[in-house]
Amino acid sequence: MANLLDYCSLVRSKNAGPFTLTFDFMCHDEHTFHALVNTGFLRPALFAELFDVAEEQITVVGHPLALAVKVSLPRPAVQGDLHDTDCYAGQQYAPLMDIELPAP
């Protein structure tokens, strides 16, 4: 089995404005990009479950020329809100790192 770091040289989460959370998955090379996409791992259902957001509100976009996949969804709390536990959203990717994927 593998994890995201076997596919990606960079995995990050960040704000895309005060209302949107975005994830970037930048793959090592063309082979690992296609392998990651083909696993179906980066699907709206996974992010809906992890972040309690409706699947219809999640956008997954592959960027083959950049060897990257971007996932965007509404932030669980508006940036800076009293209930916002990660103002810059830089730690939201962490739950994804321990999930096992098939080897690339």
Phi and psi restraints in degrees (range 20) as a CNS / XPLOR table:
assign (resid 1 and name C) (resid 2 and name N)
       (resid 2 and name CA) (resid 2 and name C) 1.0 -136.6 20.0 2
assign (resid 2 and name N) (resid 2 and name CA)
       (resid 2 and name C) (resid 3 and name N) 1.0 174.1 20.0 2
assign (resid 2 and name C) (resid 3 and name N)
       (resid 3 and name CA) (resid 3 and name C) 1.0 -130.0 20.0 2
assign (resid 3 and name N) (resid 3 and name CA)
       (resid 3 and name C) (resid 4 and name N) 1.0 -177.9 20.0 2
assign (resid 3 and name C) (resid 4 and name N)
       (resid 4 and name CA) (resid 4 and name C) 1.0 -59.6 20.0 2
assign (resid 4 and name N) (resid 4 and name CA)
       (resid 4 and name C) (resid 5 and name N) 1.0 -31.9 20.0 2
assign (resid 4 and name C) (resid 5 and name N)
       (resid 5 and name CA) (resid 5 and name C) 1.0 -69.6 20.0 2
assign (resid 5 and name N) (resid 5 and name CA)
       (resid 5 and name C) (resid 6 and name N) 1.0 -17.3 20.0 2
assign (resid 5 and name C) (resid 6 and name N)
       (resid 6 and name CA) (resid 6 and name C) 1.0 -73.8 20.0 2
assign (resid 6 and name N) (resid 6 and name CA)
       (resid 6 and name C) (resid 7 and name N) 1.0 -21.2 20.0 2
assign (resid 6 and name C) (resid 7 and name N)
       (resid 7 and name CA) (resid 7 and name C) 1.0 -102.1 20.0 2
assign (resid 7 and name N) (resid 7 and name CA)
       (resid 7 and name C) (resid 8 and name N) 1.0 -34.1 20.0 2
assign (resid 7 and name C) (resid 8 and name N)
       (resid 8 and name CA) (resid 8 and name C) 1.0 -118.5 20.0 2
assign (resid 8 and name N) (resid 8 and name CA)
       (resid 8 and name C) (resid 9 and name N) 1.0 141.2 20.0 2
assign (resid 8 and name C) (resid 9 and name N)
       (resid 9 and name CA) (resid 9 and name C) 1.0 -86.2 20.0 2
assign (resid 9 and name N) (resid 9 and name CA)
       (resid 9 and name C) (resid 10 and name N) 1.0 -19.3 20.0 2
assign (resid 9 and name C) (resid 10 and name N)
       (resid 10 and name CA) (resid 10 and name C) 1.0 -147.4 20.0 2
assign (resid 10 and name N) (resid 10 and name CA)
       (resid 10 and name C) (resid 11 and name N) 1.0 128.4 20.0 2
assign (resid 10 and name C) (resid 11 and name N)
       (resid 11 and name CA) (resid 11 and name C) 1.0 -126.7 20.0 2
assign (resid 11 and name N) (resid 11 and name CA)
       (resid 11 and name C) (resid 12 and name N) 1.0 124.1 20.0 2
assign (resid 11 and name C) (resid 12 and name N)
       (resid 12 and name CA) (resid 12 and name C) 1.0 -147.9 20.0 2
assign (resid 12 and name N) (resid 12 and name CA)
       (resid 12 and name C) (resid 13 and name N) 1.0 159.3 20.0 2
assign (resid 12 and name C) (resid 13 and name N)
       (resid 13 and name CA) (resid 13 and name C) 1.0 -126.7 20.0 2
assign (resid 13 and name N) (resid 13 and name CA)
       (resid 13 and name C) (resid 14 and name N) 1.0 153.0 20.0 2
assign (resid 13 and name C) (resid 14 and name N)
       (resid 14 and name CA) (resid 14 and name C) 1.0 -165.7 20.0 2
assign (resid 14 and name N) (resid 14 and name CA)
       (resid 14 and name C) (resid 15 and name N) 1.0 169.4 20.0 2
assign (resid 14 and name C) (resid 15 and name N)
       (resid 15 and name CA) (resid 15 and name C) 1.0 -74.1 20.0 2
assign (resid 15 and name N) (resid 15 and name CA)
       (resid 15 and name C) (resid 16 and name N) 1.0 146.3 20.0 2
assign (resid 15 and name C) (resid 16 and name N)
       (resid 16 and name CA) (resid 16 and name C) 1.0 -124.9 20.0 2
assign (resid 16 and name N) (resid 16 and name CA)
       (resid 16 and name C) (resid 17 and name N) 1.0 58.3 20.0 2
assign (resid 16 and name C) (resid 17 and name N)
       (resid 17 and name CA) (resid 17 and name C) 1.0 99.6 20.0 2
assign (resid 17 and name N) (resid 17 and name CA)
       (resid 17 and name C) (resid 18 and name N) 1.0 174.2 20.0 2
assign (resid 17 and name C) (resid 18 and name N)
       (resid 18 and name CA) (resid 18 and name C) 1.0 -74.0 20.0 2
assign (resid 18 and name N) (resid 18 and name CA)
       (resid 18 and name C) (resid 19 and name N) 1.0 -11.4 20.0 2
assign (resid 18 and name C) (resid 19 and name N)
       (resid 19 and name CA) (resid 19 and name C) 1.0 -113.5 20.0 2
assign (resid 19 and name N) (resid 19 and name CA)
       (resid 19 and name C) (resid 20 and name N) 1.0 -6.3 20.0 2
assign (resid 19 and name C) (resid 20 and name N)
       (resid 20 and name CA) (resid 20 and name C) 1.0 -127.8 20.0 2
assign (resid 20 and name N) (resid 20 and name CA)
       (resid 20 and name C) (resid 21 and name N) 1.0 138.4 20.0 2
assign (resid 20 and name C) (resid 21 and name N)
       (resid 21 and name CA) (resid 21 and name C) 1.0 -109.4 20.0 2
assign (resid 21 and name N) (resid 21 and name CA)
       (resid 21 and name C) (resid 22 and name N) 1.0 136.1 20.0 2
assign (resid 21 and name C) (resid 22 and name N)
       (resid 22 and name CA) (resid 22 and name C) 1.0 -131.5 20.0 2
assign (resid 22 and name N) (resid 22 and name CA)
       (resid 22 and name C) (resid 23 and name N) 1.0 147.7 20.0 2
assign (resid 22 and name C) (resid 23 and name N)
       (resid 23 and name CA) (resid 23 and name C) 1.0 -120.3 20.0 2
assign (resid 23 and name N) (resid 23 and name CA)
       (resid 23 and name C) (resid 24 and name N) 1.0 139.9 20.0 2
assign (resid 23 and name C) (resid 24 and name N)
       (resid 24 and name CA) (resid 24 and name C) 1.0 -120.3 20.0 2
assign (resid 24 and name N) (resid 24 and name CA)
       (resid 24 and name C) (resid 25 and name N) 1.0 130.8 20.0 2
assign (resid 24 and name C) (resid 25 and name N)
       (resid 25 and name CA) (resid 25 and name C) 1.0 -122.4 20.0 2
assign (resid 25 and name N) (resid 25 and name CA)
       (resid 25 and name C) (resid 26 and name N) 1.0 104.2 20.0 2
assign (resid 25 and name C) (resid 26 and name N)
       (resid 26 and name CA) (resid 26 and name C) 1.0 -105.7 20.0 2
assign (resid 26 and name N) (resid 26 and name CA)
       (resid 26 and name C) (resid 27 and name N) 1.0 115.3 20.0 2
assign (resid 26 and name C) (resid 27 and name N)
       (resid 27 and name CA) (resid 27 and name C) 1.0 -82.8 20.0 2
assign (resid 27 and name N) (resid 27 and name CA)
       (resid 27 and name C) (resid 28 and name N) 1.0 158.3 20.0 2
assign (resid 27 and name C) (resid 28 and name N)
       (resid 28 and name CA) (resid 28 and name C) 1.0 -62.9 20.0 2
assign (resid 28 and name N) (resid 28 and name CA)
       (resid 28 and name C) (resid 29 and name N) 1.0 -42.4 20.0 2
assign (resid 28 and name C) (resid 29 and name N)
       (resid 29 and name CA) (resid 29 and name C) 1.0 -161.1 20.0 2
assign (resid 29 and name N) (resid 29 and name CA)
       (resid 29 and name C) (resid 30 and name N) 1.0 -178.8 20.0 2
assign (resid 29 and name C) (resid 30 and name N)
       (resid 30 and name CA) (resid 30 and name C) 1.0 -62.3 20.0 2
assign (resid 30 and name N) (resid 30 and name CA)
       (resid 30 and name C) (resid 31 and name N) 1.0 -40.0 20.0 2
assign (resid 30 and name C) (resid 31 and name N)
       (resid 31 and name CA) (resid 31 and name C) 1.0 -59.6 20.0 2
assign (resid 31 and name N) (resid 31 and name CA)
       (resid 31 and name C) (resid 32 and name N) 1.0 -50.0 20.0 2
assign (resid 31 and name C) (resid 32 and name N)
       (resid 32 and name CA) (resid 32 and name C) 1.0 -70.4 20.0 2
assign (resid 32 and name N) (resid 32 and name CA)
       (resid 32 and name C) (resid 33 and name N) 1.0 -29.8 20.0 2
assign (resid 32 and name C) (resid 33 and name N)
       (resid 33 and name CA) (resid 33 and name C) 1.0 -60.6 20.0 2
assign (resid 33 and name N) (resid 33 and name CA)
       (resid 33 and name C) (resid 34 and name N) 1.0 -51.7 20.0 2
assign (resid 33 and name C) (resid 34 and name N)
       (resid 34 and name CA) (resid 34 and name C) 1.0 -66.0 20.0 2
assign (resid 34 and name N) (resid 34 and name CA)
       (resid 34 and name C) (resid 35 and name N) 1.0 -37.0 20.0 2
assign (resid 34 and name C) (resid 35 and name N)
       (resid 35 and name CA) (resid 35 and name C) 1.0 -63.7 20.0 2
assign (resid 35 and name N) (resid 35 and name CA)
       (resid 35 and name C) (resid 36 and name N) 1.0 -42.9 20.0 2
assign (resid 35 and name C) (resid 36 and name N)
       (resid 36 and name CA) (resid 36 and name C) 1.0 -63.9 20.0 2
assign (resid 36 and name N) (resid 36 and name CA)
       (resid 36 and name C) (resid 37 and name N) 1.0 -46.8 20.0 2
assign (resid 36 and name C) (resid 37 and name N)
       (resid 37 and name CA) (resid 37 and name C) 1.0 -59.9 20.0 2
assign (resid 37 and name N) (resid 37 and name CA)
       (resid 37 and name C) (resid 38 and name N) 1.0 -41.7 20.0 2
assign (resid 37 and name C) (resid 38 and name N)
       (resid 38 and name CA) (resid 38 and name C) 1.0 -70.1 20.0 2
assign (resid 38 and name N) (resid 38 and name CA)
       (resid 38 and name C) (resid 39 and name N) 1.0 -19.1 20.0 2
assign (resid 38 and name C) (resid 39 and name N)
       (resid 39 and name CA) (resid 39 and name C) 1.0 -68.8 20.0 2
assign (resid 39 and name N) (resid 39 and name CA)
       (resid 39 and name C) (resid 40 and name N) 1.0 -26.0 20.0 2
assign (resid 39 and name C) (resid 40 and name N)
       (resid 40 and name CA) (resid 40 and name C) 1.0 75.2 20.0 2
assign (resid 40 and name N) (resid 40 and name CA)
       (resid 40 and name C) (resid 41 and name N) 1.0 9.2 20.0 2
assign (resid 40 and name C) (resid 41 and name N)
       (resid 41 and name CA) (resid 41 and name C) 1.0 -62.1 20.0 2
assign (resid 41 and name N) (resid 41 and name CA)
       (resid 41 and name C) (resid 42 and name N) 1.0 -45.1 20.0 2
assign (resid 41 and name C) (resid 42 and name N)
       (resid 42 and name CA) (resid 42 and name C) 1.0 -84.3 20.0 2
assign (resid 42 and name N) (resid 42 and name CA)
       (resid 42 and name C) (resid 43 and name N) 1.0 66.7 20.0 2
assign (resid 42 and name C) (resid 43 and name N)
       (resid 43 and name CA) (resid 43 and name C) 1.0 -110.1 20.0 2
assign (resid 43 and name N) (resid 43 and name CA)
       (resid 43 and name C) (resid 44 and name N) 1.0 152.1 20.0 2
assign (resid 43 and name C) (resid 44 and name N)
       (resid 44 and name CA) (resid 44 and name C) 1.0 -54.0 20.0 2
assign (resid 44 and name N) (resid 44 and name CA)
       (resid 44 and name C) (resid 45 and name N) 1.0 -36.2 20.0 2
assign (resid 44 and name C) (resid 45 and name N)
       (resid 45 and name CA) (resid 45 and name C) 1.0 -59.7 20.0 2
assign (resid 45 and name N) (resid 45 and name CA)
       (resid 45 and name C) (resid 46 and name N) 1.0 -38.4 20.0 2
assign (resid 45 and name C) (resid 46 and name N)
       (resid 46 and name CA) (resid 46 and name C) 1.0 -63.1 20.0 2
assign (resid 46 and name N) (resid 46 and name CA)
       (resid 46 and name C) (resid 47 and name N) 1.0 -47.6 20.0 2
assign (resid 46 and name C) (resid 47 and name N)
       (resid 47 and name CA) (resid 47 and name C) 1.0 -70.2 20.0 2
assign (resid 47 and name N) (resid 47 and name CA)
       (resid 47 and name C) (resid 48 and name N) 1.0 -33.5 20.0 2
assign (resid 47 and name C) (resid 48 and name N)
       (resid 48 and name CA) (resid 48 and name C) 1.0 -62.3 20.0 2
assign (resid 48 and name N) (resid 48 and name CA)
       (resid 48 and name C) (resid 49 and name N) 1.0 -42.2 20.0 2
assign (resid 48 and name C) (resid 49 and name N)
       (resid 49 and name CA) (resid 49 and name C) 1.0 -69.2 20.0 2
assign (resid 49 and name N) (resid 49 and name CA)
       (resid 49 and name C) (resid 50 and name N) 1.0 -45.2 20.0 2
assign (resid 49 and name C) (resid 50 and name N)
       (resid 50 and name CA) (resid 50 and name C) 1.0 -68.6 20.0 2
assign (resid 50 and name N) (resid 50 and name CA)
       (resid 50 and name C) (resid 51 and name N) 1.0 -34.0 20.0 2
assign (resid 50 and name C) (resid 51 and name N)
       (resid 51 and name CA) (resid 51 and name C) 1.0 -115.9 20.0 2
assign (resid 51 and name N) (resid 51 and name CA)
       (resid 51 and name C) (resid 52 and name N) 1.0 9.9 20.0 2
assign (resid 51 and name C) (resid 52 and name N)
       (resid 52 and name CA) (resid 52 and name C) 1.0 51.3 20.0 2
assign (resid 52 and name N) (resid 52 and name CA)
       (resid 52 and name C) (resid 53 and name N) 1.0 53.5 20.0 2
assign (resid 52 and name C) (resid 53 and name N)
       (resid 53 and name CA) (resid 53 and name C) 1.0 -128.2 20.0 2
assign (resid 53 and name N) (resid 53 and name CA)
       (resid 53 and name C) (resid 54 and name N) 1.0 145.4 20.0 2
assign (resid 53 and name C) (resid 54 and name N)
       (resid 54 and name CA) (resid 54 and name C) 1.0 -64.8 20.0 2
assign (resid 54 and name N) (resid 54 and name CA)
       (resid 54 and name C) (resid 55 and name N) 1.0 138.7 20.0 2
assign (resid 54 and name C) (resid 55 and name N)
       (resid 55 and name CA) (resid 55 and name C) 1.0 -54.7 20.0 2
assign (resid 55 and name N) (resid 55 and name CA)
       (resid 55 and name C) (resid 56 and name N) 1.0 -33.7 20.0 2
assign (resid 55 and name C) (resid 56 and name N)
       (resid 56 and name CA) (resid 56 and name C) 1.0 -65.8 20.0 2
assign (resid 56 and name N) (resid 56 and name CA)
       (resid 56 and name C) (resid 57 and name N) 1.0 -17.8 20.0 2
assign (resid 56 and name C) (resid 57 and name N)
       (resid 57 and name CA) (resid 57 and name C) 1.0 -93.0 20.0 2
assign (resid 57 and name N) (resid 57 and name CA)
       (resid 57 and name C) (resid 58 and name N) 1.0 2.5 20.0 2
assign (resid 57 and name C) (resid 58 and name N)
       (resid 58 and name CA) (resid 58 and name C) 1.0 -107.6 20.0 2
assign (resid 58 and name N) (resid 58 and name CA)
       (resid 58 and name C) (resid 59 and name N) 1.0 132.9 20.0 2
assign (resid 58 and name C) (resid 59 and name N)
       (resid 59 and name CA) (resid 59 and name C) 1.0 -115.9 20.0 2
assign (resid 59 and name N) (resid 59 and name CA)
       (resid 59 and name C) (resid 60 and name N) 1.0 128.6 20.0 2
assign (resid 59 and name C) (resid 60 and name N)
       (resid 60 and name CA) (resid 60 and name C) 1.0 -119.5 20.0 2
assign (resid 60 and name N) (resid 60 and name CA)
       (resid 60 and name C) (resid 61 and name N) 1.0 122.4 20.0 2
assign (resid 60 and name C) (resid 61 and name N)
       (resid 61 and name CA) (resid 61 and name C) 1.0 -129.5 20.0 2
assign (resid 61 and name N) (resid 61 and name CA)
       (resid 61 and name C) (resid 62 and name N) 1.0 124.5 20.0 2
assign (resid 61 and name C) (resid 62 and name N)
       (resid 62 and name CA) (resid 62 and name C) 1.0 -89.5 20.0 2
assign (resid 62 and name N) (resid 62 and name CA)
       (resid 62 and name C) (resid 63 and name N) 1.0 139.5 20.0 2
assign (resid 62 and name C) (resid 63 and name N)
       (resid 63 and name CA) (resid 63 and name C) 1.0 -123.3 20.0 2
assign (resid 63 and name N) (resid 63 and name CA)
       (resid 63 and name C) (resid 64 and name N) 1.0 82.1 20.0 2
assign (resid 63 and name C) (resid 64 and name N)
       (resid 64 and name CA) (resid 64 and name C) 1.0 -59.9 20.0 2
assign (resid 64 and name N) (resid 64 and name CA)
       (resid 64 and name C) (resid 65 and name N) 1.0 -35.4 20.0 2
assign (resid 64 and name C) (resid 65 and name N)
       (resid 65 and name CA) (resid 65 and name C) 1.0 -68.0 20.0 2
assign (resid 65 and name N) (resid 65 and name CA)
       (resid 65 and name C) (resid 66 and name N) 1.0 -28.1 20.0 2
assign (resid 65 and name C) (resid 66 and name N)
       (resid 66 and name CA) (resid 66 and name C) 1.0 -93.8 20.0 2
assign (resid 66 and name N) (resid 66 and name CA)
       (resid 66 and name C) (resid 67 and name N) 1.0 -2.7 20.0 2
assign (resid 66 and name C) (resid 67 and name N)
       (resid 67 and name CA) (resid 67 and name C) 1.0 55.6 20.0 2
assign (resid 67 and name N) (resid 67 and name CA)
       (resid 67 and name C) (resid 68 and name N) 1.0 42.9 20.0 2
assign (resid 67 and name C) (resid 68 and name N)
       (resid 68 and name CA) (resid 68 and name C) 1.0 -139.9 20.0 2
assign (resid 68 and name N) (resid 68 and name CA)
       (resid 68 and name C) (resid 69 and name N) 1.0 157.1 20.0 2
assign (resid 68 and name C) (resid 69 and name N)
       (resid 69 and name CA) (resid 69 and name C) 1.0 -127.6 20.0 2
assign (resid 69 and name N) (resid 69 and name CA)
       (resid 69 and name C) (resid 70 and name N) 1.0 136.3 20.0 2
assign (resid 69 and name C) (resid 70 and name N)
       (resid 70 and name CA) (resid 70 and name C) 1.0 -118.5 20.0 2
assign (resid 70 and name N) (resid 70 and name CA)
       (resid 70 and name C) (resid 71 and name N) 1.0 135.4 20.0 2
assign (resid 70 and name C) (resid 71 and name N)
       (resid 71 and name CA) (resid 71 and name C) 1.0 -123.9 20.0 2
assign (resid 71 and name N) (resid 71 and name CA)
       (resid 71 and name C) (resid 72 and name N) 1.0 128.6 20.0 2
assign (resid 71 and name C) (resid 72 and name N)
       (resid 72 and name CA) (resid 72 and name C) 1.0 -126.5 20.0 2
assign (resid 72 and name N) (resid 72 and name CA)
       (resid 72 and name C) (resid 73 and name N) 1.0 145.2 20.0 2
assign (resid 72 and name C) (resid 73 and name N)
       (resid 73 and name CA) (resid 73 and name C) 1.0 -157.5 20.0 2
assign (resid 73 and name N) (resid 73 and name CA)
       (resid 73 and name C) (resid 74 and name N) 1.0 162.9 20.0 2
assign (resid 73 and name C) (resid 74 and name N)
       (resid 74 and name CA) (resid 74 and name C) 1.0 -64.2 20.0 2
assign (resid 74 and name N) (resid 74 and name CA)
       (resid 74 and name C) (resid 75 and name N) 1.0 140.7 20.0 2
assign (resid 74 and name C) (resid 75 and name N)
       (resid 75 and name CA) (resid 75 and name C) 1.0 -64.5 20.0 2
assign (resid 75 and name N) (resid 75 and name CA)
       (resid 75 and name C) (resid 76 and name N) 1.0 144.7 20.0 2
assign (resid 75 and name C) (resid 76 and name N)
       (resid 76 and name CA) (resid 76 and name C) 1.0 -60.0 20.0 2
assign (resid 76 and name N) (resid 76 and name CA)
       (resid 76 and name C) (resid 77 and name N) 1.0 -33.1 20.0 2
assign (resid 76 and name C) (resid 77 and name N)
       (resid 77 and name CA) (resid 77 and name C) 1.0 -140.4 20.0 2
assign (resid 77 and name N) (resid 77 and name CA)
       (resid 77 and name C) (resid 78 and name N) 1.0 145.0 20.0 2
assign (resid 77 and name C) (resid 78 and name N)
       (resid 78 and name CA) (resid 78 and name C) 1.0 -59.4 20.0 2
assign (resid 78 and name N) (resid 78 and name CA)
       (resid 78 and name C) (resid 79 and name N) 1.0 139.9 20.0 2
assign (resid 78 and name C) (resid 79 and name N)
       (resid 79 and name CA) (resid 79 and name C) 1.0 -54.3 20.0 2
assign (resid 79 and name N) (resid 79 and name CA)
       (resid 79 and name C) (resid 80 and name N) 1.0 129.7 20.0 2
assign (resid 79 and name C) (resid 80 and name N)
       (resid 80 and name CA) (resid 80 and name C) 1.0 86.5 20.0 2
assign (resid 80 and name N) (resid 80 and name CA)
       (resid 80 and name C) (resid 81 and name N) 1.0 -6.7 20.0 2
assign (resid 80 and name C) (resid 81 and name N)
       (resid 81 and name CA) (resid 81 and name C) 1.0 -63.4 20.0 2
assign (resid 81 and name N) (resid 81 and name CA)
       (resid 81 and name C) (resid 82 and name N) 1.0 155.5 20.0 2
assign (resid 81 and name C) (resid 82 and name N)
       (resid 82 and name CA) (resid 82 and name C) 1.0 -54.0 20.0 2
assign (resid 82 and name N) (resid 82 and name CA)
       (resid 82 and name C) (resid 83 and name N) 1.0 -32.2 20.0 2
assign (resid 82 and name C) (resid 83 and name N)
       (resid 83 and name CA) (resid 83 and name C) 1.0 -93.7 20.0 2
assign (resid 83 and name N) (resid 83 and name CA)
       (resid 83 and name C) (resid 84 and name N) 1.0 4.9 20.0 2
assign (resid 83 and name C) (resid 84 and name N)
       (resid 84 and name CA) (resid 84 and name C) 1.0 -77.6 20.0 2
assign (resid 84 and name N) (resid 84 and name CA)
       (resid 84 and name C) (resid 85 and name N) 1.0 115.8 20.0 2
assign (resid 84 and name C) (resid 85 and name N)
       (resid 85 and name CA) (resid 85 and name C) 1.0 -96.0 20.0 2
assign (resid 85 and name N) (resid 85 and name CA)
       (resid 85 and name C) (resid 86 and name N) 1.0 -5.1 20.0 2
assign (resid 85 and name C) (resid 86 and name N)
       (resid 86 and name CA) (resid 86 and name C) 1.0 -148.1 20.0 2
assign (resid 86 and name N) (resid 86 and name CA)
       (resid 86 and name C) (resid 87 and name N) 1.0 83.5 20.0 2
assign (resid 86 and name C) (resid 87 and name N)
       (resid 87 and name CA) (resid 87 and name C) 1.0 -52.9 20.0 2
assign (resid 87 and name N) (resid 87 and name CA)
       (resid 87 and name C) (resid 88 and name N) 1.0 -38.0 20.0 2
assign (resid 87 and name C) (resid 88 and name N)
       (resid 88 and name CA) (resid 88 and name C) 1.0 -98.0 20.0 2
assign (resid 88 and name N) (resid 88 and name CA)
       (resid 88 and name C) (resid 89 and name N) 1.0 -1.5 20.0 2
assign (resid 88 and name C) (resid 89 and name N)
       (resid 89 and name CA) (resid 89 and name C) 1.0 61.2 20.0 2
assign (resid 89 and name N) (resid 89 and name CA)
       (resid 89 and name C) (resid 90 and name N) 1.0 21.1 20.0 2
assign (resid 89 and name C) (resid 90 and name N)
       (resid 90 and name CA) (resid 90 and name C) 1.0 -77.5 20.0 2
assign (resid 90 and name N) (resid 90 and name CA)
       (resid 90 and name C) (resid 91 and name N) 1.0 -7.0 20.0 2
assign (resid 90 and name C) (resid 91 and name N)
       (resid 91 and name CA) (resid 91 and name C) 1.0 -115.3 20.0 2
assign (resid 91 and name N) (resid 91 and name CA)
       (resid 91 and name C) (resid 92 and name N) 1.0 5.6 20.0 2
assign (resid 91 and name C) (resid 92 and name N)
       (resid 92 and name CA) (resid 92 and name C) 1.0 -71.8 20.0 2
assign (resid 92 and name N) (resid 92 and name CA)
       (resid 92 and name C) (resid 93 and name N) 1.0 -18.6 20.0 2
assign (resid 92 and name C) (resid 93 and name N)
       (resid 93 and name CA) (resid 93 and name C) 1.0 -74.8 20.0 2
assign (resid 93 and name N) (resid 93 and name CA)
       (resid 93 and name C) (resid 94 and name N) 1.0 -18.4 20.0 2
assign (resid 93 and name C) (resid 94 and name N)
       (resid 94 and name CA) (resid 94 and name C) 1.0 -50.8 20.0 2
assign (resid 94 and name N) (resid 94 and name CA)
       (resid 94 and name C) (resid 95 and name N) 1.0 -44.3 20.0 2
assign (resid 94 and name C) (resid 95 and name N)
       (resid 95 and name CA) (resid 95 and name C) 1.0 -62.1 20.0 2
assign (resid 95 and name N) (resid 95 and name CA)
       (resid 95 and name C) (resid 96 and name N) 1.0 -21.1 20.0 2
assign (resid 95 and name C) (resid 96 and name N)
       (resid 96 and name CA) (resid 96 and name C) 1.0 -76.7 20.0 2
assign (resid 96 and name N) (resid 96 and name CA)
       (resid 96 and name C) (resid 97 and name N) 1.0 -22.9 20.0 2
assign (resid 96 and name C) (resid 97 and name N)
       (resid 97 and name CA) (resid 97 and name C) 1.0 -71.7 20.0 2
assign (resid 97 and name N) (resid 97 and name CA)
       (resid 97 and name C) (resid 98 and name N) 1.0 -23.0 20.0 2
assign (resid 97 and name C) (resid 98 and name N)
       (resid 98 and name CA) (resid 98 and name C) 1.0 -96.8 20.0 2
assign (resid 98 and name N) (resid 98 and name CA)
       (resid 98 and name C) (resid 99 and name N) 1.0 -1.0 20.0 2
assign (resid 98 and name C) (resid 99 and name N)
       (resid 99 and name CA) (resid 99 and name C) 1.0 -80.4 20.0 2
assign (resid 99 and name N) (resid 99 and name CA)
       (resid 99 and name C) (resid 100 and name N) 1.0 132.3 20.0 2
assign (resid 99 and name C) (resid 100 and name N)
       (resid 100 and name CA) (resid 100 and name C) 1.0 -82.6 20.0 2
assign (resid 100 and name N) (resid 100 and name CA)
       (resid 100 and name C) (resid 101 and name N) 1.0 139.5 20.0 2
assign (resid 100 and name C) (resid 101 and name N)
       (resid 101 and name CA) (resid 101 and name C) 1.0 -123.6 20.0 2
assign (resid 101 and name N) (resid 101 and name CA)
       (resid 101 and name C) (resid 102 and name N) 1.0 162.8 20.0 2
assign (resid 101 and name C) (resid 102 and name N)
       (resid 102 and name CA) (resid 102 and name C) 1.0 -66.7 20.0 2
assign (resid 102 and name N) (resid 102 and name CA)
       (resid 102 and name C) (resid 103 and name N) 1.0 150.4 20.0 2
assign (resid 102 and name C) (resid 103 and name N)
       (resid 103 and name CA) (resid 103 and name C) 1.0 -63.4 20.0 2
assign (resid 103 and name N) (resid 103 and name CA)
       (resid 103 and name C) (resid 104 and name N) 1.0 142.8 20.0 2
